[in-house]
């Protein structure tokens, strides 16, 4: 048997220098609204309708009258995924967060918004 000490060198591939403090629980949410989008109405775009629902729920910062989904999700990809799943009659739900809210857009043109539960 060889009694030589083996040295190992570790690399942090993602450049994070912080160490985890322990397991963390995923955030928990409570449903605050569920709205069906009528794409045949005055605003035929899915993305526009999602923003309208969000603006009704989220309290905008002082003077804010619009919300850009580009900061949170790719709106073109969202629309393509939902439209493709609807045409294939498959059920799909796309989830993303806007500020602290969890947003779910389903292929049946339903938007669900959840707020985080306070710890």
SULKA-V563261 format. One record per helix or strand of 2 or more residues. SS is the DSSP state (A for helix, B for strand). FROM is the first residue (numbers start at 1). TO is the last residue. If there is no record, write none. Layout:
BEGIN
SS:FROM:TO
SS:FROM:TO
END
This chain:
BEGIN
B:29:36
A:46:57
A:69:71
A:75:87
B:93:98
B:101:106
B:110:116
END
